[in-house]
Amino acid sequence: MLKEMVNKQQRCEICGEDVYPLPYICKYCGKTFCVEHRLPEKHNCERLAEAIEKTKNSKILDLTSEIIEFEKAQKERSKGLLKKLGKKIRFK
């Protein structure tokens, strides 16, 4: 019985091909696949949509913080340019 469990774990979930010694284990669903079915898109991974959504949300948060940082830098730069311009105008 133990041998059957080991063999089942070493077979592709889609086609049943023997994947020993290098099984591909999906990082999203945790199932075992052969070379042909290793990509989430190839085995219709049930957790792929969830992973894509998490990635989108994290990228949006990263982008939002970068935009805020950029806007702050632009304001500081504008202040500096206005100060320089003000000094030039006063001394002429």
LINURLIN-V591889 format. One record per helix or strand of 3 or more residues. SS is the DSSP state (hx for helix, st for strand). FROM is the first residue (numbers start at 1). TO is the last residue. If there is no record, write none. Layout:
# LINURLIN-V591889
ss=SS from=FROM to=TO
ss=SS from=FROM to=TO
This chain:
# LINURLIN-V591889
ss=hx from=2 to=9
ss=hx from=48 to=91
